[in-house]
Amino acid sequence: MMLPEQFVEKMKTLLQEEADEFFAAYKREKANGLRVNPLKVRPAWAETAPFSLTPIPFCPTGFYCGRSDQPGKHPYHAAGLYYIQEPSAMAVAEALQPEPGDMVLDLCAAPGGKTTQLGAMMKNKGLLVANEIHPKRVKALAENVERFGLTNTVVINETPEALAERFPGFFDKILVDAPCSGEGMFRKEEEAASFWSPSYVEQCAARQRRILESAYAMLKEGGILVYSTCTFSPEENEQTVEWLLETYDDLRLLPIAKIGGIEPGRPEWTKTNRAELECAARLWPHRLKGEGHFVAKLQKQRPTPPWSGRWAKANAPKAAVRLYRQFEQQSLQTEQHGTVISFGSHLAMLPDRCPDLSGLKVMRAGLHLGETKKERFEPNHALALALRAGEAKHVLDLSSSSRQCLQYWRGETLSTGGDRGWLLVTVDGFPFAWGKEVKGTVKNFYPKGLRLV
């Protein structure tokens, strides 16, 4: 591939005797990976998966997969059993290590790889706010959150500044996977190289600092901030963290485990040669199977006043909630507990301890339950993917290798001979979609925009 000439010269200067090995990596085939969803399967599932998988050393749920496997075309992908993700990117959420019950913010979240990883690590408990400033990209983020079966996640389309004004000192943990010059993705996305220039690197560094100012404001005392990029540029990596430490003297850099080929940050690439930058992590394509990434982990020491904002309250009409509860009694073996809100004719259940979201551009508020239509309730696809097979009273299980599975994925009806009403369509026992069985035929409720073409 053709790399920008100024980029080549810059990396030769930075890496010196290591440069030949670095550039040789561009001639090798990129690594492909997927991350299993522990909300639906255990990592041991990889041993029986229909793909050739080998563990990624720095991510317990991550696996390398062969290029010919095409896991994105398998029904298991549509069922949310895994997320297809570049291997090095999996190290970022592992550095943040959110726990169930935490209040977490993924500030630059699309397309959702790190969001889904965080939500699964939190076991759907606590609050995860996934924000994306670009309206087009936020749609893909919301779809991936839905597919993974996340119920503790609110997807928002706002600027970092607007959120900082609304949520000062609110979050326990914040991830800033910042927009960057993308140098670490040149091998994966050759088009990224065409946008690169030294001035673009400087523009990205300035934008990253503005985002980090907002992130710092939203972090509570003792809170953890993880900053990451997919670029090699010291201006966007070590020097940005150096600026952060100098701007906020209460921030303390925490060490990140250097396993599986992950290397330390480079203090010699900062302006003041700060030795503590070795705590940060660099993932190099010539040192491990993956693309380029940088990760730094910091903790806020300064006291922050308690958050004084409002908490969300239930606002759904009683009649609408009654229709949902009737559906629940007739079709489910479980009850959903939480704050139910309405947006138009739709119902959603918010995560625990969810703040008031009024005035914000909310794309997905927790678990989308479904929609009331006249005197009936129609469940949403998100509810199907958030369930387990045993939580539905009526199930139609299809084999992943069957013709019926492909037919349903395409939006076709199926003949069963039954008349059970709403049923959960599963693939090899994994929830896949809703169907409505009436007089021997299962009407297809697989979303039109997600159907197999």
Order of alpha helices (4+ residues) and beta strands (2+ residues): alpha-alpha-beta-beta-beta-alpha-beta-alpha-beta-alpha-beta-alpha-beta-alpha-beta-alpha-alpha-beta-alpha-beta-beta-beta-beta-alpha-beta-beta-beta-beta-beta-alpha-beta-alpha-beta-beta-beta-beta
